[in-house]
Amino acid sequence: MIEVGHFAIAYDRIKPRGVEFNPFVHDMSVAPKREEAPHRISGAPRDIFKKKKRTDVVA
């Protein structure tokens, strides 16, 4: 059975040095903004994991 804790451990192993935030452990309201994130990250967790509006859905 895969649980959230497994994702948290895996993310801790691949996140860049100096990054304390883990989206599987911490609240997204404390996620660093893109300009606060280290330059090695392609996008801050707040930007990567935020919900996006779906524009490709036809009603």
Secondary structure, DSSP 8 states (H G I E B T S, - for coil): ---HHHHHHHHHHHS-TT----TTTS-GGG---GGGS-TTSSS-HHHHSS-----S---
